[in-house]
Amino acid sequence: GNDNKKFKGGRSPCSPSRVLHLRQIPSDVTEAEVISLGLPFGKVTNLLMLKGKSQAFLEMASEEAAVTMVNYYTPVTPHLRSQPVYIQYSNHRELKTDNLPNQARAQAALQAVNAVQSGSLAITSALATEGGLLPGQGSVLRIIVENIFYPVTLEVLYQIFSKFGPVLKIITFTKNNQFQALLQYADPMNAYYAKMALDGQNIYNACCTLRIDFSKLASLKVKYNNDKSRDFTRLDLPSGDGQPSMDPTIAAAFGTQGIIFPSYAGAAGFAPVVGFPQGAALGSLAVTTSAASGRIPGVTGVPGNSVLLVSNLNPEVNKFSFWISTGVYGDVHRVKIMFKKKENALVQMADATQAQLAISNLNGQRLYGKVLRATLSKHQTVQLPREGQEDQGLTKDYSNSPLHRFKKPGSKNFHNIFPPSATLHLSNIPPSVSVDDLKNLFAGTGSTVKAFRFFQKDCKMALIQLGSVEEAVHALIELHNHDLGENHHLRVSFSKSTI
């Protein structure tokens, strides 16, 4: 209540606000650690630490981001330095901290984070030191998993840690009867945020606790790609000693993601969803799930599950159109719109790897003005309605769709899986179609065409750059398989290139 003197605003704490009130924060917590709680949900625009009261105020760039954050952390209590932290809406609409003392550290930490998020990694050492962000740590983490009750694999670690940026290499080993791993990120900032967010967290309920430190190694050398070690930038490495190598299609998916996954693509590159079981059913082990605190946020679903729960769809747009964007990451077999909540849908992919790829790349993307949420479903299959059963057209079967991209084993499409980007790759263009024809076609979807070029060696292919990632997602949905005449249907996918 005393803080009201410093701020303007008169809301009750229950009504949404982009300013969040954090209680019971540890006395030794850093500004960067508090900011890291908000980062998965969007840009953090201001911070006020009240260490004497074990409180802080965090201002998000939008109310939508704040609402997502509160909804997310309500069932899953976040922890800072192994201590539970409680988050609620503040009754302040915005933070006015310009005239308050001791704001230099908070502002330095915010500037450093924003520099990383906007892709500018040229953070001055003075700024980093002042914000307490990078006291000389590298990009390699040493991970110890304690209290192992379920098996923890290299893939589990990859999918958890890749939420914080591109993972380049992982080596796992057992030392002093403990499962350990060394993990190298593309950038020290990624390693820093992963350590802040994950140190002390449990992978599964009340077990498999992560202890994370910075390694003294500057980089890792990986000789073999197998279930003990992997270099995601080198898919050509041998498996060594008769160890099973990864299935090439999975390797392509993992490898591609590891190399090109954007460090911070807003909520998408920093998604809070992990997609592993909170009360895992691994092999024959099964345990009941509960919203017990202290596990890694978003660890839900069942390993090997190929069904996604997609939520926050725009109810005013054709409900089924979004499956085409999901189809960029795997073959969609069935889609079911929920009867009572039409903005939610179940999507059954061909396999679990494709389901995980779709989650990693689509969760947090904007689609028709809404921020899409994707996670693994508790359902194992999407049931088709029985004959004579009234379904109101809410379930569709796409298992024989001609639009599937991954039907052929070893298809080159496996090597061209990239996150949504403003630049699209076009193929199967007939000779009669001109640059202007294609520009007009894309402008017709409401897109702004920024640049266009045909491939020099192959005029059947081109790159087109649109005004935003959201425009490109819409254009892909509307124009993939568009009939260009002469028995040519346009193929559209996301590109890693820019023009």
N, C-alpha and C positions, 0 to 999 in steps of 0.2 A: 504493500500500500504506500509506503514512503516514496517509492520510485515514481509515483504519479506526479510528484512535483517536477520531475525532469522531463516528462513526456506530455504530449497532447494526445487525447484520444479517450473515448468513453464507451468501450465495448465490454460486455461480460466475457469472461474467459471462454465460455462455451461457443461463442459465435466465431466462425472462421476469420482469421486475419493472417496476413503474410508474415507477421511478427510472432515468433514462438517463444514461450517462456520455459526455460529448462531449470529443473530443480535437482538438488542433491548431487551437484557436480563435484568431483574430487578437488581438494584444495590445491593439488600440485598439477592440475590439468593445464595443457597449453592451449592457446587460441586455435592453433591448427587442428588439434584433436576435436574441439567443439565444432569447428567448421566442417570437419570430415563427416559428422552426422548428417549434415544437410546436403552434401555434395551429390549423393546418388539421385537426388530428386530435382536438381536444377541449380541455378546460380545463387550463391549466397551473397547478398548485397551489403549487409552490415552486421556488426557483432558488438554486444556490450557485455563485458565480464563483471560480475559482482562477486568476486572471490570470497569476500568477507561473509557473504550470505550463502555461499555455495550455490549461486544462481547465475544464469546467463540469459541474455535475450539474443535471438538469432533472427535476422530479417532475410526472407527469401525474395527473389525477384518477382514472383507472382503468388497470388493467393492459391492458385491451382497447385503449385509446387508444395506450398505449406500444407494444404489439405491432404495431398498424397502422402506427405511425410508423417503427419499425425495419424492418418488411417493405418499407415504401415507399422508405425512403432507402438500403436495401442495394444495389439495382441503380442507383439514381440518387443519386450523392453530392451532398449539399447544399453550397452555397458561402456563406460570409459574407465580405463585402468581397473577392470574387474569390478567396478561398482555400478549398480543400476542407476540410470538417469531417467527422470520423468519429464515428459514433454506435453505441453498443452498450449492452446491459443492464448496469446497475450491480449490484454484489452487496449493495446496500442496499435494504431494502424501503421505507423512507421517509426523507425528509431531516429531520433534527432540527437546525435552524439557530438556534433561539431565543437561545442563549447565545453565538453567534459574533459577532465584530466585523464592521463594514463591511457589515451586511445591510440598512441603511436604503434604499440605492438599489434593490436587488433587490426589496424588499418594496413600495416605491413604484411600481416599474414593473409588478409583478404586480397591485397594486390598480388601477392605471390601466387595464390591459388588461381586468381582470374587470369594471370599471365599464362599459367599452364593450360587452363581450360580453353583459352582462345588460341592455343597452339603456339604461343610465343614462349619458348623455354629459356629465353635470355634473361633469367632472373639474376640480378646482381647479388654478389655474395653478401653485401651489406644488408640488402633487403631480406635475404633468406635468414641471415643470422638474427636480425632484429625480430623477425617473425617467429624465430625458433624453428624454422622449417627444415633446414638441411645442414646440420652440424657435421658435414663431412661424410655422410653415409653414401654407400654405393648403390648399385642396382641389383645386387645379389642378396637374397634373404636365406637365412638358415632356419629351417622349420623343424620342430620336434613335435610329434603327436603323442600325447600322454593318454593314459587310461583308454587304450584301444579296446573297444568291445565289438566293433564291426570292422571289417577290412577297409583300409584306406588305400586307394590306388593312385597311380600317377594321374589318371584321368580325373579323379575326384579333385585332386589338388589343382589341376589345370583349370577346371571349370569354375572353381571357387576364386582362384587368384586372377583369372583373366578378366574378371569384372572390374579390376582396377587398372587395366592397361594391357598392352601386348606382352604376353609371356613368351620369351625366346627359347629358353632351355630349362629342363628339369632333370635332376639326378636324384634318385631315391636310394637309400641304403639303411642297414640296421647297424647301430653302434651302441654299445653298453646296453644291449637288449631293448633299445628304443628305436622305433621307426622314425627316420629323419629324412629330410630332403634339402637340397640346395635348388633355389629357383631364381632365374635371372630375368629381370624385366628389361624393356627397351630403354627405360629412363629411371633415374633415381627417384623422381617424384612419385612414379607409380609404386615403387617399392615402399616409399615412406607412407603413402596413404593405405596400402595393403596392411602394413605392420600396425598402423594406428587403428584400423577398423577391425582387424582379425585377431590380434594378439590376445590370448586368454579366452577366445570364443570356443564353443563346442561345435563340431561338425554335425553331430547327431545329439539327440537328447541326453544330457548328463554324461556324455562320454566323448572320446576322441577330441581332447582339448588341444588347441594349437598354442605352441610357445614359439614366438618369432623374434629373431634377432637379425642384425645386419651381419653378413659374412665379411671376413677380411679379404676374400677373393674379389678381384675386379671383374672377372668374367669366368664362365664355365667352359670346359672342353668336353664335348660329348662325342664318344667314338661310335656308339651303337644306338639305333632307334628300336627300343623294345619296351617291355613292360616295366623296366627299372630306370631307363634313361631315355630322354628324347630331346632332339634339337628340332624345333618347329620351323627353323629357317632352312633346314636341310632334309628334304624328304628322301634323298638318295642314299642316306647312310645305311650300311648293312645292319642286320639284326644281331649278328655275333653269336657265338657259343650255342647255336641251336635254340636261342630264345625265340618265342613266337614274335614275329614282327606284326605291326598293325595291319589290319585289312586296308588295302590301298585306298578304298573310298573313304574310310574313316580318317586315314592319314591325310588325305587331300583336304578333308573338311577341317581337321584340327590344324594342319599346317597352314592352310590359307588364312584361317582365322587368326592364328598366332602372329602372322607376319603383318597383316593389314588391319587388324582390329584397331580402330582409332582410340588413342589414349583416352580422350575425353570428348565423346560426341554427345555432349549434353547428357540427358538421362540414359540415352541408349548405350553409350560406351561405358557407362558407369552404373549399369542397372543393378538394383538391389536383389534381383531374382537370381538364385543360383541353380535351382532345379535338381536338388538331391533330397533324399527322404529325411524328414525331420525325425521320424521314428522308424528308421530304415527297414525295408524288407529286402535284405541283401542275401542272395542265395536262399537257404531255408530259414534264415533268422528273420523273425518278424516281431515287432514290438509296437504297442499302441502309440499313436501319435497324440501329442498334446501341445498346447501353446506354452510349454515351459520356457522360461526365459533363459538366456545364457547360451543359446545356440546361434549358429550363423543365420542372420536374417534371410528369410525367403527360401530356406531349405525345405522344399515341399515335394509331394508327388512320390513316385516309385521309380527306381532305376529300371531301365528297359522299357519304360512307358513311352508310347508314341502319340498320346493324346494331349493336346494343348487346351488350356482354358484361356481364351482371348476375351478381354473385357474392355469396357469403355468405348465400344464401337458407336459411331454416330448413327442414331436411330433413323435419321432422315435420309440416309443414303442406302441404296440397295444392299441389304445385309450380306449377300453372298459375294459381292464384288471383291472384298478384301482377300479372298482365298488365293487370288492370282498373285498377290504380293507374297503370301506365305509360300506359294509354289516356286519362288526363286530359290528357296532353301531346302526343298524336298518335294516329293510327290504327295499331294493332298488326296486322300482317299474319300473322306467323308466330312461334311460340315453340318452341325446341328445348332440352330439358333435356339436359345433357351426360351421356353414358353412364357415364363413369368418375368424374366429379365431380358428383354429383346436386345439390350446392348451387350449381352454376353453370348459367346458361342464356344462350342467344342469343335476342335479340328483334329481329325485323325490323320497322321502322317504315315508314310510307308514304313519307317522304323524310328527307333529311339534317337539315333544320331541326328537324323534330319529334324526331329522335334526339338532337340537341344540347339541346333543351328538356328532354327526359326526363332526360338526364344532369345538367344544371344543377340541376334541382329534386329529383331522387330520390337522387343520390349522397350517402351519409352519413345518410340517413333510417333510423330504426329500423322494422323490419318483423318482427312476431312474435318480438320479443326479440333480433333480430340487426341489426347495422348494415349496411345494404345498400351495395354498391359497384357503381357503374355507369360504364362507359367505352366508347369506340368499339371495336368488334371489328376484327380484321384480316380477317374474312370479309366479303364484299360481299353475300351473300345467305344465307338459311337454306333449304337444300335439303329438299324433301319426300322421304320414303322412296320408292324405286321400287316398283312393284307386285310383291308377293310378297316384298319385303325385310322382314326382321324388325326392328321398330323399338321393340317393347315399349311403345308408346304414348307415346314421349318427344318426338314432334314433333306440334304442332297447328297447323292452318291457320285463322286468324281473318279472312282477307281479306274474307269476305262477312258478317262479324258485324253484327247489328243494333245493337250497342253503340257503333259508331264515332261519334265526335262531330264529325269534321271533313270528312265526305264532301262537303258542299255548299261550293263556293267562296264566300268572304265570309261564312261562317256566323258568327253572333254569338259562338259558342263560342271563336273565335280571340281575342276581346277579353276573355275571362274565364278566362285561364290564370294561375293563381296558385300559389305554392309551397305544399306541404302546411302546413295550419294546423289548429288545434284547432276552428275554426268551419267548419261545412259549409253550403253553399247547397243547399237542396232545392227541386225543382220538379216540376210535373206531379202535384200532389196533388189528388185528387178532393174535392168539397165534403163528402162524408160522413165523411172522416177527420179526427179531432179532435186537439187538442194532446196529450192523454194517449195516444192510439193511437200517435202518432209517438214520443213519449218512451219508451213501453214497447217499441216496435220497436227503438230504438237501445240501450236498457238490455239487451235480449236478446242483443246482441253482446258484452256484457261492458263496455260503455261507461258512464261516469258522466256523466249529463246535467247540465250546470251551468246552462244557460239556453236558452230557446226563444222565438222570436216569429215570427208570420206577418207577411208584408208587408202594410201597410195597404191599398195600392192593388190588390194582386193576391193573393188568398188561395190561389192555386195554388202560391205560393212561400213559403219560410220559411227562417230561419237557426236552426241548432242548435249550441250550444257544448258540446264534450265535455271530459273531464278532461285530455287531453293530445293532442299532435299524433299520437302513435303510435296512440292509441285512434281518432282520426278517420280515419287511413289504413285501419285494420282495418275500421271501420264502412263506409267508402266501398266497400271491396272486397266486403264481404258484402251491402250493401244497394242499391248502384247497380243499377237495373233490377228492383228488388223489385216484385212484383205487389201493388198496393194495391186491386185490384178495380175494377169499372166500366171495364175496359180501360185503366186507368192504371198505367203502370210508373214507379216513382220514379226521378228523375234526381238524382244526387248529385255535387257538385263542391266544391273547396276555395274558401273565401271570403276576400276581403281585409278584410272587415268584422269587427268584434267586436260582441257584444250588450251 
